[in-house]
Amino acid sequence: MKLGFIGLGHMGHPMMRNLLKAGFAVMVYDVMPAAIASATKDGASAAASIAEIAKYADIIFISVQTGQQVTDICLSESGLFVNVSAGKLIIDCSSIDIVATRALHAEAEKRKIGMLDAPVSGGVSGAEAATLTFMVGGKQENFERALPILQKMGKKIVHAGEAGSGQAAKICNNMLLGISMIGTCEAFALAEKLGLDAKKFFEISSNASGQCWSMTSYCPVPDIVQTAPSNREYAPGFMSKMMLKDLRLAQHAAESVNASIPLGAETTALYDLFVNQGGGEKDFSAIIQFIKGEGE
């Protein structure tokens, strides 16, 4: 089976590398020539265009940042839908809005092309270790076709439901993650003001009712959880500007169905301030610096 991979950023490159490790032949494309060159050193073949990947691969992965990028990759004259043959499968691992995702599914179905939306959770470390969680939307038969390949990149693969369900799960999950990170950061900031040692607070809260993933796996305070970005000067990880993007997607989704998400709205506002003050390239846990008033 021949695979294609479009988008070789922080997440896409290690995901693609795990497909190579699993023995798949992978052709890659990225707008950055350096990213393609790095992938070919790992053993991938390089495509000169998206159209070339469309004609080569049986299953094609997309991992880019925005819905507009995914739409252009799929719908442009040199894109996938025009150049791929019926029966092939496109798997979008980007995090984009549900409306655009469902429109792409509908267009793919008209053309008899299989499609799945399959955003991921787990960050760069999960992509490198092949321990990502995939949230997959689309037809059951397409999910079953993709499952053995997704298992080479992740440890938990869930068929969330029909077209767009993967994106819905990702949006809700990342809103919850952002909210819990803000709460964790505020708790540590308050503990410090009250004279409580951060390690002692972690020992207590990580074993008490305040326990959450943002605390125990991704602690925003350095020198507590060894693998957390806080121990690497908040190098991502998951960039704050990408968290803000996902929080905005949650806002738009909530508005479209008249759902009330006051904590989600407040979290979006806080990350917006942090990103606008220069924190966008840092890991999203670095917002503790903003909450503690430590500057950029």
VODRENBA-235298 format. One line per 8 residues: number of its first residue (from 1); their letters; for each residue x, y, z of N, C-alpha, C. Coordinates in steps of 0.001 Angstrom, whole numbers, plus 500000, padded with zeros to 6 digits. Layout:
NUM	a	X:Y:Z:X:Y:Z:X:Y:Z; ...
//
This chain:
1	mklgfigl	500841:498803:500000:500000:500000:500000:500878:501250:500000; 500543:502211:499132:501316:503442:499027:500575:504577:499742; 501323:505310:500574:500741:506390:501363:501279:507741:500913; 500458:508770:501088:500879:510143:500870:500721:510928:502153; 501579:511928:502357:501483:512748:503571:501754:514198:503182; 500760:515056:503434:500845:516481:503108:500862:517279:504409; 501947:517997:504646:502084:518790:505871:503069:518143:506822; 504285:518706:506889:505366:518082:507657:505851:519006:508770
9	ghmghpmm	504901:519530:509531:505228:520425:510632:505582:519676:511902; 505381:520339:513039:505731:519752:514336:505055:518399:514561; 503813:518253:514089:503080:517005:514265:503241:516078:513065; 503109:516639:511876:503092:515816:510678:504371:515036:510446; 505515:515670:510683:506776:514979:510401:506955:513727:511255; 506810:513811:512595:506966:512572:513369:505886:511540:513087; 504677:511965:512746:503638:511008:512369:504040:510270:511099; 504521:511020:510116:504979:510412:508879:506147:509464:509119
17	rnllkagf	507047:509864:510014:508212:509031:510308:507797:507683:510889; 506756:507673:511688:506278:506403:512250:505672:505501:511184; 505098:506094:510145:504609:505285:509025:505768:504645:508275; 506854:505381:508120:508050:504814:507497:508617:503679:508338; 508656:503887:509659:509165:502856:510559:508332:501585:510483; 507036:501758:510190:506130:500607:510088:506270:499888:508750; 507106:500420:507861:507374:499746:506601:506584:500235:505408; 505812:501313:505564:505031:501836:504449:505901:502686:503523
25	avmvydvm	505586:502649:502247:506175:503589:501296:505370:504885:501373; 506042:506005:501649:505357:507277:501863:505933:508349:500940; 505051:509006:500197:505430:510179:499408:504943:511419:500139; 505776:512455:500219:505447:513617:501037:505431:514898:500219; 504675:515882:500757:504669:517223:500178:504490:518241:501291; 505206:519356:501154:505070:520483:502072:505453:521737:501302; 504921:522873:501713:505275:524129:501047:506692:524560:501376; 507288:523968:502432:508657:524302:502830:509616:523247:502286
33	paaiasat	510484:523604:501367:511430:522623:500818:512293:521947:501873; 512642:522671:502935:513475:522083:503992:512758:520936:504689; 511441:521050:504828:510669:519982:505467:510661:518733:504592; 510536:518928:503289:510575:517790:502367:511953:517138:502400; 513004:517964:502414:514372:517433:502435:514617:516601:503682; 514110:517074:504827:514264:516328:506074:513537:514993:506014; 512338:514997:505418:511551:513764:505320:512221:512747:504399; 512827:513229:503320:513493:512293:502406:514714:511654:503061
41	kdgasaaa	515343:512375:503975:516462:511784:504728:515977:510638:505607; 514716:510714:506030:514131:509640:506839:513701:508445:505988; 513649:508638:504656:513285:507525:503779:512055:507740:502931; 511406:508920:503069:510242:509208:502239:510672:509616:500843; 509746:509519:499898:509983:510056:498556:509303:511416:498468; 509858:512299:497651:509362:513668:497566:508449:513846:496367; 507331:514537:496574:506430:514900:495484:506688:516344:495087; 506612:516628:493799:506780:517992:493323:505495:518804:493484
49	siaeiaky	504372:518115:493710:503078:518794:493817:502084:517915:494559; 500996:518520:494972:499904:517763:495584:499305:516802:494569; 499214:517244:493324:498660:516387:492276:499468:515110:492126; 500773:515184:492277:501605:513992:492158:501290:512991:493264; 501105:513484:494475:500719:512605:495585:499351:511987:495311; 498424:512789:494789:497073:512299:494502:497103:511100:493555; 497990:511159:492583:498070:510087:491596:498856:508887:492106; 499742:509103:493071:500621:508039:493576:499977:507201:494675
57	adiifisv	499395:507864:495658:499059:507194:496917:497656:506589:496915; 497508:505501:497675:496197:504885:497897:495452:505588:499032; 496212:505979:500055:495653:506692:501206:496527:507919:501443; 495882:509085:501611:496611:510342:501731:496239:511030:503038; 497257:511391:503818:497068:512116:505075:497330:513603:504862; 496552:514423:505563:496759:515871:505587:496972:516284:507040; 498011:517095:507284:498255:517607:508630:498762:519035:508506; 497824:519979:508463:498161:521395:508334:497419:522191:509405
65	qtgqqvtd	497552:523519:509370:497101:524318:510508:495687:524874:510397; 495216:525174:509191:493945:525895:509073:492963:525208:508140; 491699:525555:508325:490661:525028:507459:490826:525487:506026; 491296:526719:505835:491506:527219:504477:492589:526420:503768; 493637:526060:504509:494696:525244:503916:494158:523884:503484; 493359:523258:504327:492786:521952:503983:491874:522080:502765; 491051:523120:502756:490147:523338:501625:490923:523530:500329; 491984:524330:500388:492800:524544:499182:493468:523250:498721
73	iclsesgl	493985:522482:499667:494635:521211:499326:493654:520269:498640; 492416:520286:499085:491426:519363:498528:490770:519872:497266; 490447:521166:497199:489546:521659:496166:490192:522459:495039; 491451:522860:495188:492075:523638:494120:492247:522783:492866; 492463:523432:491742:492606:522718:490469:493792:521755:490475; 494810:522095:491266:495974:521208:491388:495902:520359:492647; 494713:520329:493284:494555:519662:494565:494141:518204:494457; 493755:517661:495608:493500:516228:495708:492241:515790:494966
81	fvnvsagk	491123:516487:495180:489854:515986:494669:489831:515922:493143; 490505:516859:492498:490525:516881:491046:491415:515777:490489; 492463:515448:491224:493504:514571:490684:493499:513147:491231; 492779:512916:492312:492756:511572:492890:491680:510742:492193; 491903:509463:492080:490910:508601:491440:489901:508093:492458; 488734:507733:491978:487674:507219:492856:488175:505993:493615; 487721:505882:494861:488069:504727:495674:489237:504946:496601; 489992:506021:496372:491092:506310:497286:490554:506974:498554
89	liidcssi	491407:507068:499586:490973:507557:500897:491834:508729:501337; 491175:509811:501745:491859:510996:502272:491538:511116:503753; 492586:511269:504569:492426:511358:506022:492997:512690:506486; 492119:513570:506959:492554:514889:507412:492779:514878:508916; 494048:515014:509323:494398:515012:510745:494532:516421:511309; 494193:517427:510509:494226:518810:510972:493059:519064:511934; 493156:520158:512691:492049:520590:513549:491408:521804:512900; 490214:521616:512326:489554:522696:511600:488075:522722:511980
97	divatral	487341:523688:511398:485943:523842:511799:485065:522749:511200; 483982:522486:511890:483104:521380:511531:482379:521636:510209; 481968:522885:509975:481235:523196:508737:482089:522890:507517; 483347:523348:507525:484252:523080:506398:484496:521583:506244; 484660:520897:507367:484905:519454:507329:483739:518721:506673; 482525:519032:507078:481362:518337:506516:481171:518666:505037; 481512:519894:504644:481423:520253:503230:482417:519440:502402; 483609:519221:502936:484614:518429:502226:484190:516963:502139
105	haeaekrk	483628:516439:503208:483104:515066:503170:482051:514924:502070; 481142:515902:501994:480060:515836:501011:480612:515881:499583; 481601:516736:499355:482197:516831:498018:482960:515556:497675; 483665:515002:498664:484392:513747:498429:483425:512629:498052; 482294:512591:498739:481321:511527:498451:480766:511652:497033; 480543:512891:496587:480073:513105:495210:481057:512519:494199; 482323:512606:494537:483383:512159:493631:483778:510698:493886; 483059:510042:494808:483333:508651:495170:484742:508472:495757
113	igmldapv	485145:509482:496518:486424:509445:497239:486112:509232:498719; 486843:508341:499366:486666:508145:500791:487298:509287:501572; 486681:509656:502691:487266:510719:503520:486975:510491:504989; 487949:510829:505816:487810:510809:507272:488377:512101:507840; 487712:512655:508839:488353:513687:509654:488891:512990:510889; 490185:513157:511130:490849:512390:512192:491852:513244:512951; 491380:514313:513617:492304:515126:514413:492885:514317:515559; 493995:514817:516097:494738:514050:517096:494916:514836:518383
121	sggvsgae	495210:514112:519444:495590:514695:520724:496817:513951:521233; 497697:514684:521884:498904:514066:522428:500158:514880:522215; 500055:515923:521383:501180:516814:521188:502339:516181:520448; 503432:516950:520361:504612:516492:519630:505184:515221:520245; 505189:515152:521561:505742:513959:522222:504929:512725:521865; 503600:512867:521780:502758:511747:521396:502951:511355:519942; 503175:512366:519086:503440:512076:517673:504754:511326:517524; 505761:511731:518278:507067:511072:518199:507015:509646:518727
129	aatltfmv	506253:509442:519795:506201:508129:520440:505125:507219:519867; 504365:507704:518886:503254:506949:518294:502210:506584:519342; 501920:507545:520235:500933:507322:521294:499758:508302:521191; 499540:508855:520013:498466:509824:519834:497090:509191:520044; 496132:510027:520373:494727:509648:520336:494125:510235:519062; 493487:509382:518253:492812:509824:517039:491311:509831:517281; 490668:510950:516955:489221:511103:517039:488701:511137:515610; 487988:510118:515177:487741:509927:513750:486262:510070:513408
137	ggkqenfe	485995:510888:512387:484644:511034:511873:484563:510566:510439; 483457:509921:510077:483281:509433:508712:482625:508063:508694; 482518:507504:507530:481843:506220:507359:482617:505081:508025; 481875:504116:508555:482468:502986:509253:483448:502227:508368; 483079:502014:507096:483969:501239:506221:485291:501964:505966; 485248:503286:505914:486486:504044:505748:487327:503996:507014; 486653:504037:508162:487365:503917:509434:488073:502569:509531; 487390:501506:509181:487997:500174:509259:489175:500043:508309
145	ralpilqk	489077:500683:507175:490178:500665:506205:491410:501407:506754; 491157:502497:507457:492253:503321:507971:492851:502801:509269; 492084:502048:510040:492483:501685:511402:493874:501062:511500; 494229:500077:510696:495563:499482:510854:496703:500470:510644; 496465:501488:509833:497498:502486:509595:497530:503497:510737; 496367:503935:511184:496315:504873:512311:496967:504269:513554; 496843:502959:513712:497438:502296:514877:498959:502351:514884; 499568:502656:513747:501018:502813:513689:501455:504181:514214
153	mgkkivha	500481:505096:514387:500791:506443:514858:500162:506774:516199; 499228:505950:516655:498527:506265:517896:498219:505039:518718; 497903:505245:519971:497563:504134:520862:496060:504037:521122; 495323:505117:520847:493875:505103:521057:493206:505682:519827; 492452:504829:519122:491783:505241:517888:490284:505059:518102; 489535:506154:518076:488106:506096:518373:487303:506595:517179; 486354:505763:516727:485423:506219:515702:484324:507005:516393; 484401:508339:516278:483493:509208:517021:482101:509264:516415
161	geagsgqa	481989:508945:515117:480677:508984:514486:480771:509455:513052; 479708:510087:512565:479597:510502:511170:480551:511653:510843; 480510:512102:509610:481386:513179:509148:481355:514380:510085; 482532:514860:510485:482648:516001:511378:482720:515645:512841; 482426:514397:513192:482413:514001:514606:483805:514017:515222; 484818:513712:514414:486183:513793:514923:486538:515216:515300; 486179:516159:514426:486450:517565:514733:485649:518040:515939; 484418:517589:516063:483607:517960:517228:484269:517485:518517
169	akicnnml	484769:516249:518510:485438:515716:519701:486702:516501:520015; 487470:516833:518977:488720:517575:519192:488445:518961:519763; 487450:519640:519213:487111:520982:519685:486701:520954:521150; 485857:520006:521512:485403:519911:522913:486545:519520:523842; 487367:518573:523407:488495:518142:524222:489476:519285:524474; 489817:520036:523423:490812:521082:523598:490269:522279:524366; 488966:522525:524271:488377:523542:525133:488530:523138:526600; 488230:521880:526890:488382:521385:528260:489835:521455:528716
177	lgismigt	490759:521113:527814:492175:521174:528148:492601:522601:528476; 492181:523561:527649:492534:524951:527910:491981:525438:529238; 490721:525095:529519:490105:525492:530791:490866:524888:531970; 491192:523599:531880:491876:522938:532998:493286:523471:533189; 493955:523882:532091:495290:524456:532237:495222:525808:532947; 494244:526620:532606:494090:527901:533295:493851:527672:534790; 492977:526733:535115:492705:526436:536520:493935:525941:537252; 494706:525075:536588:495931:524559:537201:496936:525677:537440
185	ceafalae	497093:526550:536457:498028:527664:536605:497592:528617:537718; 496303:528913:537784:495817:529799:538840:496023:529182:540215; 495818:527867:540318:496006:527202:541608:497464:527273:542054; 498399:527026:541153:499821:527122:541496:500208:528552:541848; 499666:529523:541101:499983:530921:541380:499472:531333:542761; 498272:530901:543102:497720:531221:544419:498500:530511:545518; 498837:529245:545299:499615:528496:546288:500931:529202:546595; 501577:529708:545551:502847:530421:545757:502641:531675:546596
193	klgldakk	501589:532441:546308:501295:533661:547064:500994:533356:548527; 500421:532176:548756:500080:531779:550129:501249:531126:550855; 502397:531038:550182:503587:530495:550816:503701:528991:550780; 502915:528336:549908:502936:526882:549820:503936:526452:548756; 504821:525548:549090:505812:525041:548155:505124:524344:546985; 505579:524629:545757:504937:524094:544558:504981:522577:544525; 506092:521985:544929:506196:520526:544910:505271:519891:545935; 505131:520543:547084:504203:520024:548091:502760:520128:547600
201	ffeissna	502455:521266:546949:501097:521413:546421:500826:520355:545354; 501807:520116:544480:501637:519084:543457:501408:517718:544098; 502201:517390:545124:502058:516093:545790:500654:515913:546350; 500099:517005:546861:498755:516937:547444:497685:516899:546352; 497711:517901:545453:496622:518048:544487:496605:516922:543457; 497776:516399:543099:497817:515320:542115:497254:514020:542673; 497044:513981:543977:496437:512814:544615:495121:513156:545306; 494574:514307:544955:493327:514751:545570:492322:515113:544474
209	sgqcwsmt	491246:515749:544850:490150:515997:543920:490494:517007:542829; 491590:517742:542970:492005:518684:541938:492806:518048:540820; 493057:516764:540913:493899:516071:539933:493315:516197:538526; 494180:516499:537557:493785:516525:536156:495041:516355:535300; 494852:516120:533991:495988:515882:533095:496929:517072:533067; 496375:518298:533092:497214:519495:533076:498112:519561:534299; 497688:518961:535373:498487:518912:536597:499504:517771:536543; 499051:516562:536314:499907:515398:536536:500781:515025:535352
217	sycpvpdi	500355:515343:534136:501136:514974:532959:501830:516155:532289; 501360:517369:532567:501821:518536:531805:502015:519728:532735; 502499:519445:533928:502566:520469:534977:503235:521750:534471; 502580:522904:534635:503133:524155:534119:504265:524739:534960; 504536:524144:536112:505632:524596:536969:506857:523724:536724; 508026:524320:536502:509236:523522:536229:509645:522635:537397; 510430:521606:537058:511083:520733:538036:510112:519861:538824; 508950:519584:538235:507985:518708:538902:507690:517482:538037
225	vqtapsnr	507197:517682:536826:506977:516590:535876:508072:516683:534816; 508957:515715:534818:510185:515797:534022:509940:516033:532540; 508887:515417:531985:508649:515480:530540:507847:516710:530110; 507421:517543:531044:506583:518696:530712:507392:519796:530034; 506775:520546:529121:507472:521663:528466:507988:522727:529432; 507416:522814:530622:507904:523780:531604:509371:523549:531951; 509860:522334:531725:511276:522029:531978:512159:522318:530769; 511563:522781:529674:512321:523132:528466:512059:524581:528092
233	eyapgfms	511887:525413:529122:511593:526835:528907:510352:527026:528037; 509404:526102:528198:508098:526138:527531:508191:526030:526009; 509203:525316:525538:509235:524980:524110:508089:524003:523838; 507308:524220:522778:506159:523332:522520:506639:521979:522011; 505920:520851:522294:504566:520851:522879:503493:521256:521872; 502621:522036:522406:501438:522527:521724:501439:524037:521897; 501683:524740:520804:501859:526183:520887:500587:526891:521348; 500787:527970:522089:499658:528751:522595:498800:529293:521463
241	kmmlkdlr	499412:529662:520344:498617:530186:519226:497728:529103:518624; 498158:527831:518730:497327:526743:518244:496206:526434:519231; 496485:526561:520521:495415:526438:521508:494373:527521:521284; 494822:528743:521034:493882:529836:520771:493041:529536:519537; 493662:529004:518490:492907:528643:517286:491802:527655:517617; 492127:526623:518401:491132:525604:518740:490040:526160:519650; 490413:527055:520550:489416:527682:521424:488455:528550:520607; 488977:529218:519603:488100:530002:518726:487172:529097:517917
249	laqhaaes	487683:527945:517493:486817:526982:516817:485676:526546:517732; 485987:526363:519018:484949:525987:519984:483921:527097:520127; 484384:528347:520148:483461:529475:520229:482508:529498:519030; 483074:529325:517845:482246:529342:516640:481260:528175:516630; 481735:527015:517061:480856:525852:517103:479713:526063:518091; 480028:526649:519248:479000:526906:520262:477954:527891:519743; 478420:528913:519048:477493:529897:518485:476571:529256:517447; 477099:528294:516702:476307:527684:515631:475175:526815:516161
257	vnasiplg	475310:526353:517412:474265:525500:517994:473647:526125:519247; 473939:527406:519454:473383:528164:520593:473706:527495:521935; 474978:527085:522093:475431:526475:523349:476132:527524:524202; 475946:527427:525503:476577:528348:526445:477876:527747:526976; 479000:528434:526749:480301:527959:527235:481061:529129:527879; 480585:529606:529035:481216:530790:529645:482680:530583:530028; 483042:529429:530541:484449:529190:530871:485292:529080:529608; 484729:528487:528571:485425:528429:527296:485677:529818:526742
265	aettalyd	484694:530708:526881:484840:532082:526400:485913:532826:527191; 485932:532652:528491:486939:533327:529318:488335:532793:529030; 488439:531491:528832:489734:530892:528498:490240:531406:527155; 489337:531540:526191:489705:532096:524892:490245:533508:525045; 489585:534314:525865:490025:535702:526069:491413:535757:526704; 491683:534869:527666:492985:534857:528323:494098:534434:527364; 493852:533408:526569:494870:532991:525603:495058:534044:524507; 494006:534743:524157:494123:535820:523186:495070:536905:523713
273	lfvnqggg	494917:537275:524968:495805:538260:525586:497245:537751:525626; 497416:536507:526014:498760:535928:526126:499455:535885:524768; 498732:535445:523743:499315:535378:522404:499657:536775:521893; 498769:537733:522104:499008:539102:521636:500160:539783:522368; 500514:539271:523540:501649:539817:524283:502941:539058:523993; 502926:538199:522980:504150:537552:522538:504308:536105:522924; 503273:535497:523501:503403:534120:523969:502977:533053:522978; 502655:533445:521739:502062:532512:520793:502916:531323:520425
281	ekdfsaii	504233:531502:520377:505130:530418:519980:505503:529510:521154; 505183:529926:522351:505485:529105:523522:504423:528023:523704; 504759:527018:524484:503777:525995:524822:502600:526629:525559; 501421:526038:525402:500233:526635:526013:500286:526651:527533; 501133:525796:528136:501278:525818:529597:502041:527044:530078; 502714:527741:529161:503459:528947:529534:502546:530081:529957; 501239:529916:529792:500315:530951:530232:500409:531185:531739; 501046:530283:532460:501273:530511:533895:502114:531767:534098
289	qfikgege	502996:532079:533164:503802:533291:533270:502922:534532:533191; 501935:534495:532311:500982:535604:532175:500134:535726:533438; 499655:534606:533943:498808:534617:535133:499565:535122:536342; 500847:534794:536434:501680:535244:537556:502270:536633:537324; 501979:537234:536165:502472:538576:535894:503961:538641:535656; 504519:537575:535058:505965:537528:534863:506387:538077:533505; 505475:538571:532707:505833:539111:531392:505953:538036:530368; 506581:538400:529243:506695:537489:528095:507516:536271:528416
//
